[in-house]
Amino acid sequence: MSIERNGPYLYVFDADHTTVPVWTETGTWVGTAEDPAATAQLLSDYERRHSTGSS
């Protein structure tokens, strides 16, 4: 298992699972990407929701 940082986001990579949980550096839950390649779309969706004020 490893925790990696990308800007204000933290990812947890675990060899036993394909999904990738993501949080902000302040501990706000972002969501779970289906696989490491899907993290970009997850962050894009998260940022779009928060820039428009919806949740």
C-alpha positions as CSV (number, residue, x, y, z in Angstrom):
1,M,0.0,0.0,0.0
2,S,1.2,3.5,-0.7
3,I,-0.2,7.0,-0.3
4,E,0.7,9.5,-3.1
5,R,0.1,13.1,-3.4
6,N,-0.8,15.1,-6.4
7,G,-1.2,18.8,-5.6
8,P,-4.0,19.0,-2.9
9,Y,-5.1,15.4,-3.5
10,L,-4.0,12.2,-1.7
11,Y,-4.4,8.8,-3.4
12,V,-4.2,5.4,-1.7
13,F,-2.8,2.7,-4.0
14,D,-3.2,-0.9,-2.7
15,A,-1.9,-3.9,-4.7
16,D,-4.8,-6.0,-3.3
17,H,-7.4,-3.7,-4.8
18,T,-7.9,-2.0,-8.2
19,T,-10.0,0.9,-6.9
20,V,-8.2,4.1,-5.7
21,P,-9.7,6.1,-2.8
22,V,-9.0,9.9,-3.1
23,W,-9.1,12.7,-0.5
24,T,-8.1,16.3,-0.4
25,E,-5.1,17.2,1.8
26,T,-7.6,18.7,4.3
27,G,-9.4,15.3,4.6
28,T,-12.4,15.9,2.4
29,W,-13.6,12.8,0.7
30,V,-13.4,13.1,-3.1
31,G,-14.4,9.6,-4.2
32,T,-13.2,6.3,-5.5
33,A,-11.7,5.8,-8.9
34,E,-12.3,2.4,-10.5
35,D,-8.6,2.1,-11.3
36,P,-5.5,4.4,-11.3
37,A,-6.2,5.6,-14.9
38,A,-9.7,6.9,-13.8
39,T,-8.3,9.3,-11.2
40,A,-8.1,12.1,-13.7
41,Q,-11.8,11.9,-14.5
42,L,-12.7,11.6,-10.8
43,L,-10.8,14.8,-10.0
44,S,-12.2,16.6,-13.0
45,D,-15.7,15.7,-11.9
46,Y,-15.0,16.7,-8.3
47,E,-13.5,20.1,-9.3
48,R,-16.4,20.8,-11.7
49,R,-19.0,20.1,-8.9
50,H,-17.2,22.3,-6.5
51,S,-16.6,25.2,-8.9
52,T,-20.4,25.3,-9.6
53,G,-21.3,25.1,-5.9
54,S,-23.1,21.7,-6.2
55,S,-22.2,18.5,-4.3
